[in-house]
């Protein structure tokens, strides 16, 4: 049960260390992996916000429900901000991979 968090921490630490140990012209790859890892974590946060939607829409299908509508509005607001950050990190990973700036 605690294997996955330890593995993620280990790999994240190794990738970050590799950024500083990489030779000239190779740091871009470590930076891209760090950004990609952040993108995966942001994607998990986005999934967390969206996991309630099916049950909320089922409640709304049965009739008006102010509490369900308020919860959906809150989740949409949070998910929208998270999705913007998600797309920025995807673009940043692509930018780093295409231009290899360092």
Residue pairs with C-beta under 8 A, 6 or more apart in sequence:
11 37
12 34
12 37
15 30
15 33
15 34
15 37
16 30
16 34
18 30
18 33
19 27
19 30
19 31
19 34
22 29
22 30
25 100
25 102
27 102
28 96
28 97
28 100
28 101
28 102
31 96
31 102
32 93
32 96
32 97
35 89
35 92
35 93
35 96
36 93
38 89
39 86
39 89
39 90
39 93
42 82
42 85
42 86
42 89
43 86
45 82
46 79
46 82
46 83
46 86
49 75
49 78
49 79
49 82
50 75
50 79
52 71
52 75
53 72
53 75
56 68
56 71
56 72
56 75
57 72
59 65
59 68
60 68
60 69
60 72
95 101
